[in-house]
Amino acid sequence: MNVSTLKRIEADPNYQKLVSERRSLGLTLSIAMIVIYFGFILLVAFAPGFLGASLTGGVTTIGIVIGILVILSAFALTGFYVNRANGSYDVLTQQIVRETQK
């Protein structure tokens, strides 16, 4: 790919929109996951009694449930990103490719 093609792609409003939206969404989801993860770590550090409390009177504790929710939230956020990428981001990418091939 030559320099003029790259310049044309970078000047394309669809490319600028794609870069902006991906950066914004990636940053937002990353911050959300960091807050969730470090929130759990802070609970472990400062509220071990709360996390160690039994839910049902057996061996299942609140900490196990919250830990599972942390893992599931990572899958959910990843799924949300993939859904968005396969939807609007792919459409924008295809438009950029079509414009570049002209």
N, C-alpha and C positions, 0 to 999 in steps of 0.2 A: 504494500500500500504506500503510495507516494505522499509527500508532504501536503500537496494541494488537496488531496482527498481528505486527509486528516483535518485540515483547516476547515473544509466545507462541512464535515461532520460536526466539528466543535461549534460551528456557527449555527447549526440547525437548531431551531427552537425546540423541536421534539427531543433532541439530545440533551439540551440544557434542562428541560423539564424532567427527563428521565434521571439525570444525575442528581438534580435537586431533590426529587421525591425519594429516590433510593437512599440518599444520604440522610434525609430527615427521618424516614421510617427506620432505617438501620440504627441511627442514634437513639431514637425513642425506644425501640425494642431492647437495645443494649442496656440503656439506663433502667428500664423496667426490670430486666433480668438481674442486673446488679443489685437493685434495691431489694428484690425478692430474696436473692441468695444471701446477701450480707445481712438482711433482716433476720433470716433464719440463723445465721452464724452468731449474730448479736443475742438472739434468744438463747442459743446454746450457752453463750458465755455468761449472760446476766440473769437468765431465768431457768436454770436447769431443773428446779423443782416443778415449775409449771410444765415443762416438756416431759418430765418424768412421771407426771400424774397419769394414773390409769384411766382409760376411757370407760371400760366396761367392768372394771374390777379384776380383770385378767392381766395378761401380759401386754396387751395393746395400749400404747401410751399416746398422749397428745403429740409428742415429738415425732413418732412414727408417721402419724397422719399428716402432720405439717411437712415432714421430709418428703413424703410421697407427693404432696401438693406442689412442692418446689420442683420436683422432677417433672410432674405433669404440666406445670406452667411453662417449663422450657420447651416441651413438645408443642404446647398450644401456641406459644409465640413463634416458634419455628414454622408451624403449620400456617399461621396467619401470614407470615412473610412469604412462604412458598405460594400460597393462594394469591396474594397480591402480585408476586413476580410472574406467575403463570397467567394472570389476567391482564392488568393494565400495563405492566412493564414489558411483556412480550409484544403487545400491540404497538407500543412506542418503538421498540427495537425493530420490529418489522417495517414500520414506517420509515425509520432512519435508513435501513438497508435499501428499501425501494428508492428513496431519494438519492442515495449514494450511487446507485447503479444507473441513474439517468445520465 
